[in-house]
Structure formats: structure tokens, C-alpha cells
Amino acid sequence: MLSARNQFPEKIKSVKLGSIMAEVVIEVGSVELVSVITRHSAEQLALKVGDTVMAVIKSTEVLVSKG
């Protein structure tokens, strides 16, 4: 069981594997969430476009700044 309240079962839109990291884009309604995880984790989970995954958001803050 996870203690995070923000959990969204959604589909993977794209997976880009780098040499060490992987970028996973998940569609949550009309919003895209981007997660960067290790390539090893992406391979272990066998993530691919169209897979349904649980996006779990556990954060105390989200920082965005411009200018």
C-alpha cells in the first residue's frame, strides 16, 4: 500500500530510453505528466506505449519559474 493520495491509473504516451535515464510521458486526462526514471527501471517494468500504469505523485511542492 502506498501513502500517496495522488494516484492516477493512466496510459503511457511515450517512452524515450537514454543511456542511463528514461523519460516516460503519461497522459492524465488532457495533461501530460513527464517522469524521468532510470533506464534499468524502465526496462525492468518493460514499459511501452499504451501500457496502463499508476502515476503516483508524492511531493511537498512543485516549483516553476519564468523570468
N, CA, C and O atoms as CSV, one atom per row, in Angstrom:
chain,resi,resn,atom,element,x,y,z
A,1,MET,N,N,0.841,-1.175,0.000
A,1,MET,CA,C,0.000,0.000,0.000
A,1,MET,C,C,0.886,1.238,0.000
A,1,MET,O,O,1.920,1.282,0.666
A,2,LEU,N,N,0.462,2.237,-0.757
A,2,LEU,CA,C,1.190,3.492,-0.817
A,2,LEU,C,C,0.473,4.552,-0.001
A,2,LEU,O,O,-0.754,4.553,0.092
A,3,SER,N,N,1.250,5.457,0.590
A,3,SER,CA,C,0.634,6.522,1.379
A,3,SER,C,C,0.298,7.742,0.529
A,3,SER,O,O,-0.378,8.654,1.004
A,4,ALA,N,N,0.762,7.774,-0.729
A,4,ALA,CA,C,0.497,8.930,-1.591
A,4,ALA,C,C,-0.977,8.971,-1.971
A,4,ALA,O,O,-1.553,7.958,-2.367
A,5,ARG,N,N,-1.573,10.130,-1.850
A,5,ARG,CA,C,-3.002,10.283,-2.163
A,5,ARG,C,C,-3.245,10.481,-3.651
A,5,ARG,O,O,-4.299,10.104,-4.163
A,6,ASN,N,N,-2.283,11.065,-4.347
A,6,ASN,CA,C,-2.467,11.372,-5.758
A,6,ASN,C,C,-1.983,10.218,-6.617
A,6,ASN,O,O,-0.798,10.123,-6.939
A,7,GLN,N,N,-2.910,9.341,-6.986
A,7,GLN,CA,C,-2.599,8.178,-7.805
A,7,GLN,C,C,-3.545,8.170,-8.997
A,7,GLN,O,O,-4.763,8.263,-8.842
A,8,PHE,N,N,-2.968,8.059,-10.186
A,8,PHE,CA,C,-3.754,8.113,-11.408
A,8,PHE,C,C,-3.434,6.921,-12.300
A,8,PHE,O,O,-2.314,6.813,-12.800
A,9,PRO,N,N,-4.396,6.021,-12.510
A,9,PRO,CA,C,-4.161,4.922,-13.448
A,9,PRO,C,C,-4.367,5.442,-14.872
A,9,PRO,O,O,-5.498,5.718,-15.274
A,10,GLU,N,N,-3.305,5.573,-15.617
A,10,GLU,CA,C,-3.370,6.163,-16.956
A,10,GLU,C,C,-2.455,5.423,-17.924
A,10,GLU,O,O,-1.727,4.510,-17.534
A,11,LYS,N,N,-2.501,5.827,-19.187
A,11,LYS,CA,C,-1.732,5.162,-20.233
A,11,LYS,C,C,-0.446,5.915,-20.572
A,11,LYS,O,O,-0.383,7.142,-20.502
A,12,ILE,N,N,0.564,5.150,-20.935
A,12,ILE,CA,C,1.841,5.726,-21.359
A,12,ILE,C,C,1.701,6.239,-22.783
A,12,ILE,O,O,1.236,5.522,-23.669
A,13,LYS,N,N,2.108,7.490,-22.994
A,13,LYS,CA,C,2.077,8.103,-24.321
A,13,LYS,C,C,3.394,7.889,-25.052
A,13,LYS,O,O,3.411,7.653,-26.260
A,14,SER,N,N,4.512,7.972,-24.307
A,14,SER,CA,C,5.811,7.746,-24.943
A,14,SER,C,C,6.843,7.324,-23.912
A,14,SER,O,O,6.743,7.643,-22.727
A,15,VAL,N,N,7.835,6.599,-24.402
A,15,VAL,CA,C,8.984,6.191,-23.589
A,15,VAL,C,C,10.226,6.456,-24.418
A,15,VAL,O,O,10.366,5.925,-25.520
A,16,LYS,N,N,11.130,7.274,-23.895
A,16,LYS,CA,C,12.389,7.558,-24.579
A,16,LYS,C,C,13.526,7.061,-23.709
A,16,LYS,O,O,13.759,7.589,-22.621
A,17,LEU,N,N,14.227,6.055,-24.179
A,17,LEU,CA,C,15.338,5.487,-23.421
A,17,LEU,C,C,16.635,6.198,-23.762
A,17,LEU,O,O,17.001,6.320,-24.931
A,18,GLY,N,N,17.324,6.665,-22.735
A,18,GLY,CA,C,18.650,7.219,-22.901
A,18,GLY,C,C,19.669,6.187,-22.453
A,18,GLY,O,O,19.309,5.043,-22.176
A,19,SER,N,N,20.915,6.569,-22.378
A,19,SER,CA,C,21.949,5.614,-21.969
A,19,SER,C,C,21.832,5.249,-20.492
A,19,SER,O,O,22.157,4.127,-20.102
A,20,ILE,N,N,21.371,6.191,-19.668
A,20,ILE,CA,C,21.248,5.935,-18.230
A,20,ILE,C,C,19.822,6.162,-17.730
A,20,ILE,O,O,19.346,5.432,-16.860
A,21,MET,N,N,19.144,7.166,-18.274
A,21,MET,CA,C,17.806,7.531,-17.810
A,21,MET,C,C,16.772,7.269,-18.898
A,21,MET,O,O,17.113,7.074,-20.064
A,22,ALA,N,N,15.498,7.267,-18.494
A,22,ALA,CA,C,14.381,7.123,-19.428
A,22,ALA,C,C,13.343,8.186,-19.111
A,22,ALA,O,O,13.074,8.473,-17.945
A,23,GLU,N,N,12.763,8.768,-20.152
A,23,GLU,CA,C,11.687,9.736,-19.991
A,23,GLU,C,C,10.374,9.042,-20.331
A,23,GLU,O,O,10.214,8.507,-21.428
A,24,VAL,N,N,9.447,9.051,-19.400
A,24,VAL,CA,C,8.154,8.405,-19.587
A,24,VAL,C,C,7.075,9.483,-19.531
A,24,VAL,O,O,6.956,10.206,-18.542
A,25,VAL,N,N,6.290,9.581,-20.606
A,25,VAL,CA,C,5.209,10.560,-20.665
A,25,VAL,C,C,3.895,9.808,-20.487
A,25,VAL,O,O,3.608,8.850,-21.204
A,26,ILE,N,N,3.100,10.264,-19.513
A,26,ILE,CA,C,1.835,9.627,-19.175
A,26,ILE,C,C,0.720,10.644,-19.380
A,26,ILE,O,O,0.817,11.777,-18.910
A,27,GLU,N,N,-0.333,10.243,-20.077
A,27,GLU,CA,C,-1.483,11.126,-20.294
A,27,GLU,C,C,-2.450,11.001,-19.125
A,27,GLU,O,O,-2.965,9.918,-18.847
A,28,VAL,N,N,-2.691,12.107,-18.449
A,28,VAL,CA,C,-3.665,12.152,-17.355
A,28,VAL,C,C,-4.741,13.139,-17.792
A,28,VAL,O,O,-4.592,14.348,-17.613
A,29,GLY,N,N,-5.809,12.626,-18.358
A,29,GLY,CA,C,-6.830,13.496,-18.932
A,29,GLY,C,C,-6.230,14.273,-20.081
A,29,GLY,O,O,-5.702,13.680,-21.022
A,30,SER,N,N,-6.303,15.592,-20.020
A,30,SER,CA,C,-5.729,16.438,-21.074
A,30,SER,C,C,-4.335,16.936,-20.709
A,30,SER,O,O,-3.783,17.797,-21.394
A,31,VAL,N,N,-3.767,16.400,-19.638
A,31,VAL,CA,C,-2.453,16.828,-19.152
A,31,VAL,C,C,-1.445,15.706,-19.366
A,31,VAL,O,O,-1.768,14.527,-19.219
A,32,GLU,N,N,-0.225,16.088,-19.713
A,32,GLU,CA,C,0.854,15.116,-19.818
A,32,GLU,C,C,1.755,15.228,-18.589
A,32,GLU,O,O,2.230,16.313,-18.257
A,33,LEU,N,N,1.983,14.110,-17.925
A,33,LEU,CA,C,2.955,14.055,-16.831
A,33,LEU,C,C,4.225,13.449,-17.392
A,33,LEU,O,O,4.178,12.454,-18.116
A,34,VAL,N,N,5.354,14.044,-17.062
A,34,VAL,CA,C,6.634,13.529,-17.519
A,34,VAL,C,C,7.415,13.063,-16.306
A,34,VAL,O,O,7.611,13.808,-15.346
A,35,SER,N,N,7.855,11.820,-16.368
A,35,SER,CA,C,8.648,11.252,-15.288
A,35,SER,C,C,9.986,10.802,-15.852
A,35,SER,O,O,10.045,10.204,-16.927
A,36,VAL,N,N,11.050,11.087,-15.132
A,36,VAL,CA,C,12.381,10.627,-15.527
A,36,VAL,C,C,12.813,9.587,-14.506
A,36,VAL,O,O,12.947,9.872,-13.316
A,37,ILE,N,N,13.027,8.376,-15.001
A,37,ILE,CA,C,13.428,7.256,-14.149
A,37,ILE,C,C,14.679,6.626,-14.742
A,37,ILE,O,O,15.078,6.971,-15.854
A,38,THR,N,N,15.290,5.726,-14.026
A,38,THR,CA,C,16.464,5.066,-14.585
A,38,THR,C,C,16.057,4.166,-15.742
A,38,THR,O,O,14.953,3.622,-15.765
A,39,ARG,N,N,16.960,4.018,-16.695
A,39,ARG,CA,C,16.712,3.117,-17.819
A,39,ARG,C,C,16.477,1.697,-17.310
A,39,ARG,O,O,15.610,0.976,-17.806
A,40,HIS,N,N,17.266,1.314,-16.313
A,40,HIS,CA,C,17.129,-0.024,-15.737
A,40,HIS,C,C,15.705,-0.252,-15.226
A,40,HIS,O,O,15.123,-1.309,-15.468
A,41,SER,N,N,15.144,0.730,-14.524
A,41,SER,CA,C,13.777,0.598,-14.007
A,41,SER,C,C,12.767,0.482,-15.143
A,41,SER,O,O,11.853,-0.340,-15.080
A,42,ALA,N,N,12.928,1.296,-16.177
A,42,ALA,CA,C,12.015,1.239,-17.321
A,42,ALA,C,C,12.085,-0.127,-17.996
A,42,ALA,O,O,11.063,-0.674,-18.412
A,43,GLU,N,N,13.286,-0.671,-18.102
A,43,GLU,CA,C,13.447,-1.989,-18.714
A,43,GLU,C,C,12.888,-3.092,-17.815
A,43,GLU,O,O,12.257,-4.025,-18.310
A,44,GLN,N,N,13.108,-2.998,-16.519
A,44,GLN,CA,C,12.581,-3.992,-15.580
A,44,GLN,C,C,11.058,-4.006,-15.603
A,44,GLN,O,O,10.445,-5.069,-15.498
A,45,LEU,N,N,10.441,-2.827,-15.740
A,45,LEU,CA,C,8.984,-2.717,-15.806
A,45,LEU,C,C,8.455,-3.019,-17.204
A,45,LEU,O,O,7.246,-3.141,-17.406
A,46,ALA,N,N,9.373,-3.139,-18.171
A,46,ALA,CA,C,9.010,-3.387,-19.579
A,46,ALA,C,C,7.984,-2.369,-20.066
A,46,ALA,O,O,6.983,-2.728,-20.687
A,47,LEU,N,N,8.249,-1.081,-19.775
A,47,LEU,CA,C,7.311,-0.023,-20.129
A,47,LEU,C,C,7.258,0.183,-21.634
A,47,LEU,O,O,8.290,0.224,-22.304
A,48,LYS,N,N,6.033,0.312,-22.163
A,48,LYS,CA,C,5.872,0.596,-23.577
A,48,LYS,C,C,4.624,1.446,-23.793
A,48,LYS,O,O,3.734,1.493,-22.943
A,49,VAL,N,N,4.575,2.107,-24.925
A,49,VAL,CA,C,3.434,2.957,-25.272
A,49,VAL,C,C,2.152,2.145,-25.194
A,49,VAL,O,O,2.086,1.018,-25.683
A,50,GLY,N,N,1.133,2.733,-24.573
A,50,GLY,CA,C,-0.165,2.088,-24.451
A,50,GLY,C,C,-0.368,1.319,-23.158
A,50,GLY,O,O,-1.500,0.991,-22.803
A,51,ASP,N,N,0.733,1.025,-22.439
A,51,ASP,CA,C,0.604,0.337,-21.148
A,51,ASP,C,C,-0.174,1.211,-20.169
A,51,ASP,O,O,-0.011,2.431,-20.156
A,52,THR,N,N,-1.010,0.595,-19.360
A,52,THR,CA,C,-1.662,1.311,-18.272
A,52,THR,C,C,-0.773,1.185,-17.046
A,52,THR,O,O,-0.416,0.083,-16.630
A,53,VAL,N,N,-0.425,2.327,-16.477
A,53,VAL,CA,C,0.440,2.372,-15.295
A,53,VAL,C,C,-0.212,3.269,-14.252
A,53,VAL,O,O,-1.145,4.013,-14.554
A,54,MET,N,N,0.277,3.192,-13.051
A,54,MET,CA,C,-0.203,4.068,-11.982
A,54,MET,C,C,0.799,5.204,-11.825
A,54,MET,O,O,1.951,4.980,-11.452
A,55,ALA,N,N,0.358,6.413,-12.109
A,55,ALA,CA,C,1.188,7.589,-11.861
A,55,ALA,C,C,0.949,7.985,-10.404
A,55,ALA,O,O,-0.161,8.368,-10.034
A,56,VAL,N,N,1.982,7.893,-9.592
A,56,VAL,CA,C,1.873,8.212,-8.173
A,56,VAL,C,C,2.666,9.491,-7.926
A,56,VAL,O,O,3.870,9.545,-8.176
A,57,ILE,N,N,1.977,10.519,-7.431
A,57,ILE,CA,C,2.624,11.804,-7.188
A,57,ILE,C,C,2.707,12.033,-5.692
A,57,ILE,O,O,1.691,12.132,-5.003
A,58,LYS,N,N,3.916,12.113,-5.207
A,58,LYS,CA,C,4.144,12.355,-3.777
A,58,LYS,C,C,5.205,13.446,-3.696
A,58,LYS,O,O,6.396,13.180,-3.856
A,59,SER,N,N,4.776,14.638,-3.453
A,59,SER,CA,C,5.691,15.761,-3.415
A,59,SER,C,C,5.139,16.832,-2.487
A,59,SER,O,O,3.927,17.010,-2.368
A,60,THR,N,N,6.031,17.525,-1.847
A,60,THR,CA,C,5.592,18.615,-0.977
A,60,THR,C,C,5.446,19.910,-1.751
A,60,THR,O,O,4.788,20.839,-1.281
A,61,GLU,N,N,6.060,19.991,-2.951
A,61,GLU,CA,C,5.944,21.204,-3.731
A,61,GLU,C,C,6.299,20.950,-5.187
A,61,GLU,O,O,7.011,20.003,-5.520
A,62,VAL,N,N,5.786,21.816,-6.038
A,62,VAL,CA,C,6.137,21.823,-7.458
A,62,VAL,C,C,6.598,23.237,-7.770
A,62,VAL,O,O,5.843,24.193,-7.596
A,63,LEU,N,N,7.829,23.372,-8.229
A,63,LEU,CA,C,8.376,24.698,-8.491
A,63,LEU,C,C,8.453,24.936,-9.990
A,63,LEU,O,O,8.976,24.106,-10.734
A,64,VAL,N,N,7.932,26.073,-10.428
A,64,VAL,CA,C,8.029,26.517,-11.810
A,64,VAL,C,C,8.325,28.002,-11.763
A,64,VAL,O,O,7.653,28.750,-11.053
A,65,SER,N,N,9.327,28.435,-12.515
A,65,SER,CA,C,9.677,29.848,-12.500
A,65,SER,C,C,9.977,30.303,-13.928
A,65,SER,O,O,10.523,29.548,-14.732
A,66,LYS,N,N,9.618,31.522,-14.219
A,66,LYS,CA,C,9.928,32.111,-15.514
A,66,LYS,C,C,10.276,33.572,-15.281
A,66,LYS,O,O,9.506,34.328,-14.688
A,67,GLY,N,N,11.453,33.948,-15.760
A,67,GLY,CA,C,11.855,35.339,-15.679
A,67,GLY,C,C,12.353,35.812,-14.371
A,67,GLY,O,O,12.711,36.981,-14.233
